[in-house]
Amino acid sequence: MSGPVIFNTLQFDQPWTLENYLKVGGYQALRKILAEKTPPEAIIAEVKTSALRGRGGAGFPTGLKWSFMPRNYQGDKYIVCNTDEGEPGTCKDWYILRFNPHALIEGMAIAAYTMSVKTGYNYVHGEIFEAYERMEAACEEARAAGYLGKGILGSDFEFDLHNHLGYGAYVCGEETALLESIEGKKGQPRFKPPFPASFGLYGKPTTINNTETFASIPYIIRESGQKFLELGKPNSGGTKLFSVSGHVNNPGNFELPMGTPFAKLLELAGGVRHGHKLKAVIPGGSSMPVLPGEIMMETDMDYDSIQKAGSYLGSGAVIVMDDTVCMVKALERLSYFYFEESCGQCTPCREGTGWLYRIVHRIEQGEGRPEDLDLLLSLCDNIAGRTICALGDAAAWPVQGMLKHYRHEFEYHIEHKRCLV
Amino acid sequence: MINIEIDGRKVEVENGLTVMDAAHHVGLHIPHFCYHKKLSIAASCRMCLVQVEKAPKPLPACATPVVEGMRIHTNSDYAVTAQKSVMEFLLINHPLDCPICDQGGECELQDVAMGYGGMTSRFNEAKHVVAGKPMGALISAEEMSRCIHCTRCVRFGQEIAGVMEIGMAFRGEHSAIMTFVQNTVDSELSGNMIDLCPVGALTSKPFRYKARSWELSRRRSVSPHDGLCSNLAIHTKADRVVRVLPLENEAINECWISDRDRFSYEGLNAADRLTRPMLKQGGEWVEVEWQTALEYVANALRQVKTSAGAEQIGALATGGSTLEEQYLLQKLLRGLGSDNVDFRLRQSDFSADGKQAGAPWLGMAVADLDRADRFLVVGSFLRKDHPLLAARVRQAVKKGAQFNLLHAAADDLLLKVANRAIVAPSEFGNMLAQVLAALTESKQAALSDDVKAVVARATLEGIGNDARAIAASLAGGERVAVLLGNFAQQHPQAAQLQRLAQEVAALTGAKFGFLGEAANSVGAYLANAVPGANGLNAAAMLAQPRKAYILLNVEAELDCANPQQALAALGAADLVVALSSYKHGATEYADVLLPITPFTETSGTYVNTEGRAQSFKGAVKPLGESRPAWKVLRVLGNLLEQEGFGYENSESVRDEVLAGDLAERLNNRLSGLTVSAAATSAGLQRVADVPIYSTDSIVRRANSLQKTHDAATPMVSLNGAELAKLGLKSGDAVTVSQGQGRATLIAQCDDGLPQGVARVAAGHAATAALGAMFGTITVERA
């Protein structure tokens, strides 16, 4: 699972220590920009060159996001790292905290320098306690060694980083719900505009990036944006962490260049478990539309290729399903998740996710009606795009994906009151 | 200004508006639930989704700012499809129990569903059920399944009432509006949440199942309970008031009313309502005809006048009596030859009489409070005395105004207090002098001659930090308001405080005014319901007992500054004529009870604290044989063969009182007073508030209000050190005594009180046996 950008310390017994991070060129990027007093514009240009896109799921160009921060704003500004990794199937950010926390710290420090920010928060998903502890320890190490705090590496640059352990609510991974949660409020997304770049944490300009995004930054500054871009494909620069789960022999996290064929990834994950055939793949975390195995076997793992195939790269969580999977049962489980995790603030999601789940549940229980499938699709249209945050979309897409490719399984279920498989 | 197009109409609107604002601007209605013009934007109900050209999805009108060139369709197929889909979602878990829902017929959900809901539902699953929640005596939250989670109630609490007492707990479909564990909703503005609730989730507990909205008649009225005079919509059924709602008036109550304004109607038809004239004959009360009673009163007054002189007759009215009633009462008295008439029953210092340039008033418009950037409030239980004025001040403070308080208690006002000087009542004058001293030090401003000596003494004795901080705050303001509260007006040195506060206002360029205690506090001056140079004021009339008294709406033991003294004087009088809506304590000391109507059964006028005259008509017919007091006084005037009592209607009385320019008759200027502000105190000083639900006879009989926390039996509060000094602790039973009077109450610790004071409420039966609201009081273990 090792790779050049993020998991570059796995050869060591204790990959997470500062000592080992330094051995692979750690903190050289930060040292360089502080010593050379690199203008922030130059750093943003480098990040833009790298074609680094947000690794949390939405894939927004990172350099562009950084350029939104008001440069001349007087007063506090914040950067926030989103380690609230709650999308089912995704477990990559957890591993960054476990195995290379200093890459995140350095990446955030560079971002802070670029956007003239003194304070950063790292919002950690509520259930990964040991990763939080390790991240705290890494921050202590970094502080002691002068990579965090006042006068970093002898410069006048000041930045400190605070880790905040959440309570495990999926919706807190939505960036504005995350901000609310840091502020001590109930984790509910804010309506936008205003966007966090103008009204973020405590009402101050704020930039929020995913853990993997920040952890990719040191490489880009150390080695150059061009080199990072060349690792991947145009418009999909760098490497990507893929969390492969499901019916494979060797599940786990893999750092691979963007554009790696899915077939290669599946091979690295040990292939589909013995005696079974690949049926379907959710390529980017549970909210993304499912794709049939045969389509995936022809697809490369990057933003544009997967979108062309009819889904999204999302967080890079690859859920592999073999021929034993009943798609009705699978969707029932997925829909239950979004029903359970809806924050309840806005109507379509609060009411719609429960309705979706109940219909799918009924079908699974053999109580489906022929009109249910069109009703499901109609409800998806009424939820997606009409909510405050993307959780509504996330609840609708799996249903739409399943019905697009596996409608016959649902029809069979309704007619025969049992699974096709 | 920017140009947009909305539903095909090209309009120019202000930059910074939302699509919702812009739609209102051109008279378009966009369906909505969570949006409310006075609350922050939630954008959560999604009912107001509209089509904006070039936007990839429908946008909520309430939260989308207009931008140049924006083309909006509120009613296109695209928009209506989105709106209808939201409506469908809102209804799937709603019980649709409209036939048994109090909100039926006046329900926003019902109304919008008529336009956007389907005839049948596609939802075939089980609806979820939400358990009811106890929220106290006023709000019923029994049917929370009806809730559509708009959070208006939550935002009202946080943003207007200033306290979050309810919130939305849990998430997703399990989201539920509830109070904090085992708490009720205790805000004095809580009833507004019922109005805000767009469905029947929060309903009025007292009104529950009393009537359907379409059975009700609606009448405009004016609240009689405080100086604001909120505008009311009185809802009646079968000649009975069954509900009171706010009538929107941006200049006065905006779209709110206090719980006192809203729920006091329950007192209107209380069991002890007086409905027939009564005479005490041989120690027994007998019901008589009006003619008999009125003739008896006329004869008895004539007799007192002949035998003892007119100056032996005194008349007392409440400030909540109407302008017409107060005017006719004083006219009757003066016609009899007596100048003894007063409405300032809780006032104890009258030294400003004759030195006051006009009727004391707010000194500004109520709406000016919104724009003030500095406040100094002297002597006020602001939240409880003036719930809605406090809400206005709260909004100003939220916008950055600094609120300074000089008071004898540090009650939570639910707003950010910049500086507070909490001192014993006897120190108020000294504290104001210190503020003046600090102001003159820093501003080099010229003091008026009459206050120089007092300020010099304060400078000599040292200026405290509180006074300096208040002075600095006020000096930094551009629109400063200095206001005297009820407590300052009831203070034994009220005139001194007025003069000093006025000087503070002069030095800081502030507007200066009084927070009018009662609905017609200003009007009563205009009606001349105050003694002339030869007359006795309210306190003097009781301190120097008269042979005859006429009481208008007065419950002496609860409405007077010194109930002990009042009861003694009334008990010893030869004749007490009580014009009252209720059979109250007057049955002990009165000789005649004349049943008069409360404000809902008469026409009348209140001139509120900002000097705004508002007339109203009766909402229902007088109960039983009761009559409007202005008519009773008119007949008495005629029976006594006085001139000028030939009024056709109450409007002609009003027009006589309010002839000429009203504004010219309002003037707070006080001159010719000797300023001393000497602190006089010995022992423990009483600090008396009039609890919010004890202010007048109607409120005191409103059952539901009497079940709230604010109506709990008063306790004796002392700070920790004072309690310890007396060897007491919270919860101990104590005997409180003033003169001959005593009361047994429970002691409690309140470290917000200064040293040397004991707080014991007035206006309540439990403390009615005590003496003056200010002065020395003894507390000892019972």
HADDOCK unambig.tbl for C-alpha pairs under 7 A between the chains (distance, minus, plus):
assign (segid A and resid 191 and name CA) (segid B and resid 43 and name CA) 6.67 0.50 0.50
assign (segid A and resid 339 and name CA) (segid B and resid 172 and name CA) 6.89 0.50 0.50
assign (segid A and resid 340 and name CA) (segid B and resid 172 and name CA) 6.58 0.50 0.50
assign (segid A and resid 341 and name CA) (segid B and resid 172 and name CA) 6.57 0.50 0.50
assign (segid A and resid 342 and name CA) (segid B and resid 171 and name CA) 6.55 0.50 0.50
assign (segid A and resid 342 and name CA) (segid B and resid 172 and name CA) 4.48 0.50 0.50
assign (segid A and resid 343 and name CA) (segid B and resid 171 and name CA) 4.65 0.50 0.50
assign (segid A and resid 343 and name CA) (segid B and resid 172 and name CA) 4.59 0.50 0.50
assign (segid A and resid 344 and name CA) (segid B and resid 171 and name CA) 5.01 0.50 0.50
assign (segid A and resid 344 and name CA) (segid B and resid 172 and name CA) 3.50 0.50 0.50
assign (segid A and resid 344 and name CA) (segid B and resid 173 and name CA) 5.88 0.50 0.50
assign (segid A and resid 344 and name CA) (segid B and resid 175 and name CA) 5.91 0.50 0.50
assign (segid A and resid 345 and name CA) (segid B and resid 44 and name CA) 5.86 0.50 0.50
assign (segid A and resid 346 and name CA) (segid B and resid 44 and name CA) 4.21 0.50 0.50
assign (segid A and resid 346 and name CA) (segid B and resid 45 and name CA) 5.40 0.50 0.50
assign (segid A and resid 346 and name CA) (segid B and resid 46 and name CA) 6.78 0.50 0.50
assign (segid A and resid 347 and name CA) (segid B and resid 44 and name CA) 6.63 0.50 0.50
assign (segid A and resid 347 and name CA) (segid B and resid 45 and name CA) 5.34 0.50 0.50
assign (segid A and resid 347 and name CA) (segid B and resid 46 and name CA) 6.53 0.50 0.50
assign (segid A and resid 347 and name CA) (segid B and resid 86 and name CA) 6.73 0.50 0.50
assign (segid A and resid 347 and name CA) (segid B and resid 89 and name CA) 6.55 0.50 0.50
assign (segid A and resid 347 and name CA) (segid B and resid 90 and name CA) 6.57 0.50 0.50
assign (segid A and resid 348 and name CA) (segid B and resid 86 and name CA) 6.19 0.50 0.50
assign (segid A and resid 348 and name CA) (segid B and resid 89 and name CA) 6.09 0.50 0.50
assign (segid A and resid 350 and name CA) (segid B and resid 172 and name CA) 4.97 0.50 0.50
assign (segid A and resid 350 and name CA) (segid B and resid 173 and name CA) 5.31 0.50 0.50
assign (segid A and resid 351 and name CA) (segid B and resid 89 and name CA) 5.64 0.50 0.50
assign (segid A and resid 351 and name CA) (segid B and resid 173 and name CA) 6.31 0.50 0.50
assign (segid A and resid 352 and name CA) (segid B and resid 89 and name CA) 6.54 0.50 0.50
assign (segid A and resid 354 and name CA) (segid B and resid 173 and name CA) 6.93 0.50 0.50
assign (segid A and resid 382 and name CA) (segid B and resid 82 and name CA) 7.00 0.50 0.50
assign (segid A and resid 382 and name CA) (segid B and resid 85 and name CA) 5.82 0.50 0.50
assign (segid A and resid 385 and name CA) (segid B and resid 57 and name CA) 5.81 0.50 0.50
assign (segid A and resid 386 and name CA) (segid B and resid 58 and name CA) 6.57 0.50 0.50
